[in-house]
Structure formats: structure tokens, C-alpha cells
Amino acid sequence: MTAAPMPVSGIVDSPPRAAGIVRQRVLAVLLVALLLALWLLPFLRVAPNRLLSGQGVNLLVVLHGGWYLLGLGLVWLAAAVVLPPRRGIDFVTVLVAALLLAGLTALAGAEATRQSALLSPLARVSLNGGFWLGALLLWAIGADALRRLWPGRALAVVLLLPPVLLLAGGALDDLSLLKEYANRDEVFAAAVLRHLQIVGVSLLPALLVGLPLDVAAARRPGLARPLFVVLNLVQTIPSIALFGLLIGPLAWLGQAWPASGVQGIGLLPAAIALTLYALLPIVHGVTSGLQQIAPPVLEAASAMGMSRRQRFWQIECPLAWPVLLSALRLTTVQLVGLVVVAALIGAGGLGAIVFQGLLGSALDLVLLGVIPVLAIALVVDAGFAVLLRASVPSR
């Protein structure tokens, strides 16, 4: 009787490991967080009037009738976790996430209308943590699937279109947030325009000052070091402190020169402070872009007989253009948020509504100022992303 042959290597192959059931781990994590948020956190907050805090209402309490069909969307998301990633599955996931987001928004509006009819017109129904976190997670689920279909973040804004259409159609008018808007519609429109104005008057000087500094720092390395030291120092100063530091000198200048109309509070100190904040990302981004151009490219341009000006406009600027757009994108989004703090020195904008709500302990009034700021930042970021993607092939 012969013995069984031993493996040549002396190592016995182990059986293959079973494939995991979860195929899309990101979706699985987001779905679990979504279910926990909708189950554990209050979906709405109902109060008899604006002065009382009210009580939280869970999603399961307000679900009734045809609204149970929203559960079918959750079933699909659970099935998509174990399905292999494919374009068709991702497309359906995007569609389901958008419909679920629209369905939760419509449910909140319908419940607000019902509560107003049951209690009184003074009743306030506010969106609570369960709605906000659930909406954020649904947007993340849709954005993750959309990114695999079409790379880039700009199209993720499309997921917010259904709630915007519900808002425009009046389906959410009985929510407390919309009641606050109805009471302040003219003030709100003026605040949005003022907010955009402050961003514009801060960004334009930053470009006019920053771009020449970019070129100088890129061509003279000895200038770049002290310049970045100063700009980094400005960035370390808290925004409210910088606003306060500018009040005194500008107030003194206004008193010494009354004809100038300069004041220590208002638009001017806000614009100066925000311009200083905007200089670092612009100067750093474009300087890095100009310095990263390969020397052989510039040498080839000089060998072709190009002058220094021609080389700058025809070679360096097109190569640094995407970097400039990226820096401008970051700067603009940063300014949109910082303008909120500028309301503390009388600059106005949406920050005035935010701080008015904080002083009055009115959460819906705070959200009335915060949500447009987020929307403006998302639109600005998406717009620059589209412009950046369109300009890259043209290089």
C-alpha cells in the first residue's frame, strides 16, 4: 500500500473564504444610521404657539395611510446593500433616495397642516432632529450613488430639487419655519441680497490685491516667505476679534474726516476683514500653481521666441487657471459662512436673522437664516465645480 503523495511545498491549501454578504459598505453604514435617526429621534416638534417649546413627535406616530409606502424605499436600500454595484442599481438608488427625501418633506408639511387644523392657527410644527438628520443621510446616500454614475459633486445638488419644488408649491406653508418667513419675507429678501453684496465686495478686492501678489511671490521666492507669514497671522485671528480691531481705527478715521462717511461698524469693517481672510487661500493657491509649472515648458516657450508677457498670458495663466478656480471656490464658500459673523458689527445679511433668533430663543428663526447660507454655499460650490470640470479639458 502506497502512501498518499505529499504536496511539494509542504503547505496544504486552505479552502476559499466565503464572500461577504454586504456588497456596499458605505450604503450599509448610512442606511443603519438613517434607520436609527428615524426611529430614535423626534421627527417633528409640535407646540401650541410660538412661545412654548412643545414636544417631540416620532416618525412612527405621524405615519398613516399611504405614507407607509415610504417603507418600500427603505426596503430597496436594504436590498441594494447586498446587490453588486452596477450602474442600473446606482441609478435606482439615486431615484429612491430623492423620492424618500421628497416623501419625508411632504409628510412633514402634511402633518403641519393637520396639526394646525386640529389645534389652532397659532400652533407651530417645527422640523426636528429626526427629519434633519434623516434628510442629510438620504442626501448622502443619493450623492454617493450619483458619484459612481457621474464623478463630481456638482450634480448632488439635483437631489434637493424635489424638496425645493414642494416648497415652491406651498406644500410646506404650515411649518413653523415658513410661518417665520411669511412674517419676514421683505426682511428676508433684503438680508439675502445684503449677504451676497458683502461676499461680492469682499471677494473683488481680494482678487485685485491677491493676483498681483501671486505673481510677485511666484517670481520672487524671497518675497513669498514674509508674505505668507503675514497672511497666516491674519488667519489665526478669530473673525470676531478682527472685526473688533477694525472698529476703533475706522471710527477714529470717520471722526477725523467726517466728509468720508467712514464708520466703525457696518459694511466697511466687515469688507476689510473678510478681504484679509480671503487673501491667503487665493495667494497660496495661485502661487503654488505658478511654481509647479515645469521649467522645461517655460524654456520651450522662450526658445520659440515668446516674450515674458506672452509666456505669462499664453502659457502660465492657462496652466494655473484650474488652481485659481479651486482657490476661488474655497475662498467664496468660506466667505459665505464668515459673513454671518459680520452681522455682529452691523453689517447685516442673513447673520442678522440668525442672531435675532438666538437672542429670542427662536430655533425656527435661526434656521431661517442658516438654511439659506447653506444653500448659497452649496450652489456656489457646485457652480465652481462645474466651471472647473469644464475648464480642465481646455488646458
C-alpha positions as CSV (number, residue, x, y, z in Angstrom):
1,M,0.0,0.0,0.0
2,T,1.5,3.3,-1.2
3,A,1.3,6.5,0.9
4,A,-0.6,9.5,-0.4
5,P,1.8,11.9,-2.1
6,M,2.7,15.0,0.0
7,P,2.4,18.5,-1.5
8,V,5.7,19.6,-3.0
9,S,5.7,22.8,-1.0
10,G,4.6,21.1,2.2
11,I,1.7,23.5,2.6
12,V,-1.9,22.5,2.3
13,D,-4.2,25.0,0.5
14,S,-6.9,26.4,2.7
15,P,-10.5,26.4,1.4
16,P,-11.6,29.7,-0.2
17,R,-13.2,32.2,2.1
18,A,-16.9,32.8,1.7
19,A,-17.7,36.1,0.1
20,G,-19.3,38.7,2.3
21,I,-23.0,39.4,2.1
22,V,-22.6,43.2,2.3
23,R,-21.5,44.4,-1.1
24,Q,-21.9,48.2,-0.5
25,R,-20.4,49.1,2.9
26,V,-20.9,52.8,2.7
27,L,-24.6,52.4,1.9
28,A,-24.9,49.9,4.7
29,V,-23.5,52.3,7.3
30,L,-25.6,55.2,6.0
31,L,-28.7,53.1,6.0
32,V,-28.2,51.9,9.6
33,A,-27.7,55.5,10.7
34,L,-30.8,56.5,8.8
35,L,-33.0,53.9,10.4
36,L,-31.7,54.8,13.9
37,A,-32.3,58.5,13.3
38,L,-35.8,58.0,12.1
39,W,-36.6,55.6,14.9
40,L,-34.9,57.2,17.9
41,L,-35.0,60.9,17.2
42,P,-38.2,63.1,17.2
43,F,-39.3,63.8,13.6
44,L,-41.3,66.9,14.4
45,R,-41.9,69.3,17.3
46,V,-45.5,70.4,18.0
47,A,-46.2,73.5,20.2
48,P,-49.5,75.3,20.9
49,N,-47.9,78.6,20.0
50,R,-44.5,80.3,19.2
51,L,-43.7,81.0,22.9
52,L,-43.9,77.4,24.1
53,S,-41.2,74.8,23.4
54,G,-43.7,72.0,22.6
55,Q,-43.0,68.3,22.5
56,G,-41.3,66.0,20.0
57,V,-43.3,63.6,17.8
58,N,-41.7,60.4,16.4
59,L,-42.0,59.4,12.8
60,L,-44.0,56.3,13.6
61,V,-46.7,58.5,15.2
62,V,-47.3,60.6,12.1
63,L,-47.2,57.7,9.6
64,H,-50.6,56.7,8.5
65,G,-52.4,55.6,5.4
66,G,-50.5,55.8,2.1
67,W,-47.4,57.3,3.9
68,Y,-46.5,53.7,4.8
69,L,-45.3,53.3,1.2
70,L,-42.2,55.2,2.2
71,G,-41.1,51.9,3.8
72,L,-40.7,50.4,0.3
73,G,-37.9,52.8,-0.4
74,L,-36.1,51.6,2.8
75,V,-36.6,48.0,1.6
76,W,-34.9,48.8,-1.7
77,L,-32.0,50.5,0.1
78,A,-31.6,47.4,2.3
79,A,-31.7,45.2,-0.8
80,A,-29.1,47.4,-2.6
81,V,-26.7,46.8,0.3
82,V,-26.3,43.1,-0.8
83,L,-26.5,43.6,-4.5
84,P,-23.3,44.0,-6.6
85,P,-22.6,47.7,-7.6
86,R,-23.9,48.3,-11.0
87,R,-25.0,51.4,-12.9
88,G,-28.6,50.4,-13.0
89,I,-28.7,49.7,-9.2
90,D,-27.0,53.0,-8.5
91,F,-29.5,54.8,-10.7
92,V,-32.4,53.3,-8.9
93,T,-30.7,54.1,-5.5
94,V,-30.4,57.8,-6.5
95,L,-34.1,57.9,-7.6
96,V,-35.2,56.1,-4.3
97,A,-33.1,58.5,-2.2
98,A,-34.6,61.5,-3.9
99,L,-38.2,60.2,-3.6
100,L,-37.7,59.3,0.1
101,L,-36.3,62.8,0.8
102,A,-39.3,64.3,-1.0
103,G,-41.7,62.0,0.8
104,L,-40.4,62.9,4.3
105,T,-40.6,66.6,3.4
106,A,-44.1,66.2,2.1
107,L,-45.1,64.2,5.2
108,A,-43.8,66.9,7.4
109,G,-45.8,69.5,5.5
110,A,-49.0,67.4,5.6
111,E,-48.6,66.8,9.4
112,A,-48.1,70.6,9.9
113,T,-51.4,71.3,8.1
114,R,-53.2,68.6,10.0
115,Q,-52.0,69.8,13.4
116,S,-52.9,73.4,12.5
117,A,-56.4,72.3,11.7
118,L,-56.7,70.2,14.9
119,L,-55.2,72.7,17.4
120,S,-55.4,76.3,16.2
121,P,-53.8,78.5,13.5
122,L,-51.3,79.6,16.2
123,A,-49.9,76.1,16.5
124,R,-46.3,75.7,15.5
125,V,-45.0,72.5,13.9
126,S,-41.2,72.5,13.5
127,L,-38.8,70.1,11.8
128,N,-36.9,68.2,14.5
129,G,-33.6,66.3,14.7
130,G,-35.0,63.1,13.1
131,F,-36.0,65.0,10.0
132,W,-32.8,66.9,9.6
133,L,-30.5,64.0,10.2
134,G,-32.6,61.7,8.1
135,A,-32.7,64.2,5.2
136,L,-28.9,64.6,5.5
137,L,-28.3,60.9,5.4
138,L,-30.7,60.4,2.4
139,W,-28.8,63.1,0.6
140,A,-25.5,61.4,1.4
141,I,-26.9,58.0,0.1
142,G,-28.0,59.6,-3.1
143,A,-24.8,61.6,-3.5
144,D,-22.7,58.5,-3.0
145,A,-24.6,56.6,-5.7
146,L,-24.6,59.6,-8.0
147,R,-20.9,60.0,-7.7
148,R,-20.4,56.5,-9.1
149,L,-22.6,57.3,-12.0
150,W,-21.2,60.7,-12.8
151,P,-18.0,61.6,-11.0
152,G,-18.1,65.1,-9.4
153,R,-20.1,66.7,-6.6
154,A,-21.9,69.3,-8.5
155,L,-24.8,67.0,-9.6
156,A,-25.6,66.2,-5.9
157,V,-27.5,69.5,-5.8
158,V,-30.1,67.9,-8.0
159,L,-31.2,65.7,-5.1
160,L,-32.5,68.8,-3.4
161,L,-34.8,69.7,-6.3
162,P,-37.9,67.7,-5.1
163,P,-38.0,69.4,-1.7
164,V,-37.5,72.8,-3.4
165,L,-40.4,72.1,-5.7
166,L,-42.6,71.2,-2.7
167,L,-41.5,74.4,-1.0
168,A,-42.4,76.4,-4.1
169,G,-45.7,74.7,-4.5
170,G,-46.8,75.7,-1.0
171,A,-46.9,72.2,0.5
172,L,-44.8,73.3,3.4
173,D,-46.5,76.7,4.2
174,D,-47.9,75.4,7.6
175,L,-44.5,74.6,9.0
176,S,-43.2,77.0,11.7
177,L,-40.2,77.8,9.5
178,L,-42.4,79.0,6.7
179,K,-44.6,81.0,9.1
180,E,-41.5,82.8,10.3
181,Y,-40.6,83.5,6.6
182,A,-44.1,84.8,5.9
183,N,-43.8,87.3,8.8
184,R,-40.4,88.5,7.5
185,D,-40.5,88.0,3.7
186,E,-39.3,91.5,2.9
187,V,-36.7,91.5,5.6
188,F,-35.5,88.0,4.4
189,A,-35.1,89.1,0.8
190,A,-33.2,92.2,1.8
191,A,-31.0,90.1,4.1
192,V,-30.1,87.6,1.2
193,L,-29.2,90.5,-1.1
194,R,-27.1,92.1,1.6
195,H,-25.4,88.8,2.3
196,L,-24.4,88.4,-1.4
197,Q,-23.4,92.0,-1.6
198,I,-20.9,91.6,1.3
199,V,-19.5,88.5,-0.3
200,G,-19.0,90.4,-3.6
201,V,-17.4,93.5,-2.1
202,S,-15.0,91.3,-0.1
203,L,-14.1,88.9,-2.9
204,L,-13.4,91.6,-5.6
205,P,-10.7,93.5,-3.6
206,A,-9.1,90.1,-2.6
207,L,-8.7,89.3,-6.3
208,L,-7.4,92.7,-7.2
209,V,-4.9,92.6,-4.5
210,G,-4.2,88.9,-4.4
211,L,-3.4,88.2,-8.0
212,P,-0.5,90.7,-8.3
213,L,0.8,89.3,-5.0
214,D,0.5,85.8,-6.5
215,V,2.7,86.7,-9.5
216,A,5.2,88.6,-7.3
217,A,5.5,85.7,-4.8
218,A,5.9,83.1,-7.6
219,R,8.7,85.1,-9.3
220,R,10.5,86.3,-6.1
221,P,10.8,83.5,-3.5
222,G,12.4,86.0,-1.1
223,L,9.1,87.9,-1.0
224,A,6.9,84.7,-0.6
225,R,8.1,83.8,2.9
226,P,7.3,87.1,4.7
227,L,4.1,87.5,2.7
228,F,2.8,84.1,3.8
229,V,3.9,84.8,7.4
230,V,1.7,87.9,7.5
231,L,-1.3,86.2,5.8
232,N,-1.1,83.2,8.1
233,L,-1.0,85.6,11.0
234,V,-4.2,87.2,9.8
235,Q,-5.8,83.7,9.5
236,T,-5.0,82.9,13.2
237,I,-7.0,85.9,14.4
238,P,-10.6,85.0,15.2
239,S,-13.1,86.7,12.9
240,I,-15.0,88.5,15.7
241,A,-11.7,89.7,17.1
242,L,-10.6,91.1,13.8
243,F,-13.9,92.9,13.4
244,G,-13.4,94.4,16.8
245,L,-9.8,95.5,16.0
246,L,-11.1,97.4,12.9
247,I,-13.9,99.3,14.7
248,G,-11.5,101.6,16.6
249,P,-9.3,102.8,13.7
250,L,-12.2,103.3,11.3
251,A,-14.3,105.2,13.9
252,W,-11.3,107.5,14.6
253,L,-10.9,108.0,10.8
254,G,-14.6,108.9,10.5
255,Q,-14.3,111.4,13.3
256,A,-11.1,112.9,11.8
257,W,-12.5,113.1,8.3
258,P,-16.4,113.5,8.6
259,A,-16.8,114.0,4.9
260,S,-15.6,110.5,4.2
261,G,-18.6,108.9,5.8
262,V,-16.4,106.1,7.3
263,Q,-18.0,104.4,10.3
264,G,-16.6,101.9,12.8
265,I,-19.5,99.5,12.2
266,G,-21.3,98.3,9.1
267,L,-20.2,97.2,5.7
268,L,-16.7,98.7,5.6
269,P,-15.0,97.0,8.5
270,A,-16.7,93.7,7.5
271,A,-15.5,94.0,3.9
272,I,-11.9,94.8,5.0
273,A,-11.8,91.9,7.5
274,L,-13.2,89.4,5.0
275,T,-10.9,90.6,2.3
276,L,-7.9,90.0,4.6
277,Y,-9.3,86.5,5.3
278,A,-9.7,85.8,1.6
279,L,-6.1,86.7,0.6
280,L,-4.4,83.6,2.0
281,P,-6.2,80.9,0.0
282,I,-6.1,83.0,-3.2
283,V,-2.4,83.9,-2.9
284,H,-1.3,80.5,-1.7
285,G,-3.3,78.6,-4.3
286,V,-2.2,80.6,-7.4
287,T,1.4,80.9,-6.2
288,S,1.6,77.2,-5.9
289,G,0.1,76.7,-9.3
290,L,2.6,79.1,-10.9
291,Q,5.5,77.5,-9.1
292,Q,4.5,74.0,-10.2
293,I,4.8,74.7,-13.9
294,A,7.6,72.6,-15.2
295,P,10.7,74.6,-16.1
296,P,11.2,72.8,-19.5
297,V,7.7,74.2,-20.5
298,L,8.8,77.7,-19.9
299,E,12.2,77.1,-21.5
300,A,10.5,75.8,-24.6
301,A,8.2,78.9,-24.7
302,S,11.3,81.1,-24.5
303,A,13.1,79.1,-27.2
304,M,10.1,79.7,-29.5
305,G,10.7,83.4,-29.2
306,M,7.9,84.3,-26.8
307,S,8.4,87.4,-24.7
308,R,7.9,87.3,-20.9
309,R,4.4,88.8,-21.3
310,Q,3.4,86.3,-24.0
311,R,4.7,83.5,-21.9
312,F,2.8,84.6,-18.9
313,W,-0.6,85.1,-20.7
314,Q,-0.4,82.2,-23.1
315,I,1.5,79.5,-21.0
316,E,1.5,80.3,-17.3
317,C,-2.1,81.6,-16.9
318,P,-3.8,78.7,-18.7
319,L,-1.8,76.2,-16.7
320,A,-2.6,78.0,-13.4
321,W,-6.2,78.7,-14.3
322,P,-7.6,75.5,-12.7
323,V,-5.7,76.2,-9.5
324,L,-7.1,79.7,-9.4
325,L,-10.6,78.4,-9.8
326,S,-10.0,75.9,-6.9
327,A,-8.7,78.7,-4.7
328,L,-11.5,81.0,-5.6
329,R,-14.0,78.2,-4.9
330,L,-12.6,77.6,-1.4
331,T,-12.5,81.3,-0.7
332,T,-16.0,82.1,-1.8
333,V,-17.5,79.3,0.2
334,Q,-15.5,80.4,3.2
335,L,-16.7,84.0,2.8
336,V,-20.4,82.9,2.6
337,G,-20.1,81.4,6.1
338,L,-18.0,84.2,7.6
339,V,-20.4,86.9,6.5
340,V,-22.8,85.5,9.2
341,V,-20.4,86.7,11.9
342,A,-20.2,90.1,10.3
343,A,-23.8,90.8,11.4
344,L,-22.4,91.3,15.0
345,I,-20.9,94.7,13.8
346,G,-24.0,95.8,12.0
347,A,-23.1,94.6,8.5
348,G,-26.5,93.0,8.1
349,G,-27.1,89.9,5.9
350,L,-28.5,86.6,7.0
351,G,-26.5,86.7,10.1
352,A,-28.8,89.4,11.5
353,I,-31.7,86.9,11.3
354,V,-29.6,84.2,12.9
355,F,-28.6,86.3,15.9
356,Q,-32.1,87.7,16.3
357,G,-33.3,84.1,16.6
358,L,-30.6,83.2,19.1
359,L,-31.4,86.2,21.3
360,G,-35.1,85.3,21.2
361,S,-34.6,81.6,21.7
362,A,-36.5,81.0,18.4
363,L,-34.9,78.0,16.7
364,D,-37.0,78.4,13.5
365,L,-35.8,81.9,13.1
366,V,-32.2,80.7,13.5
367,L,-32.9,78.1,10.8
368,L,-34.4,80.8,8.6
369,G,-31.0,82.4,8.5
370,V,-28.8,79.3,8.5
371,I,-30.5,77.3,5.8
372,P,-30.1,80.0,3.0
373,V,-26.5,80.3,4.0
374,L,-26.0,76.5,3.5
375,A,-28.0,76.7,0.2
376,I,-25.8,79.6,-1.1
377,A,-22.6,77.7,-0.2
378,L,-23.8,74.5,-1.9
379,V,-24.8,76.4,-5.1
380,V,-21.5,78.3,-5.1
381,D,-19.5,75.1,-4.6
382,A,-21.5,73.3,-7.3
383,G,-21.1,76.2,-9.8
384,F,-17.4,76.3,-9.4
385,A,-17.2,72.5,-9.7
386,V,-19.0,72.7,-13.0
387,L,-16.8,75.5,-14.2
388,L,-13.7,73.7,-13.1
389,R,-14.6,70.5,-14.9
390,A,-15.5,72.4,-18.0
391,S,-12.1,74.3,-18.0
392,V,-9.8,71.4,-17.4
393,P,-10.1,69.8,-20.9
394,S,-9.5,73.2,-22.4
395,R,-6.0,73.3,-21.0
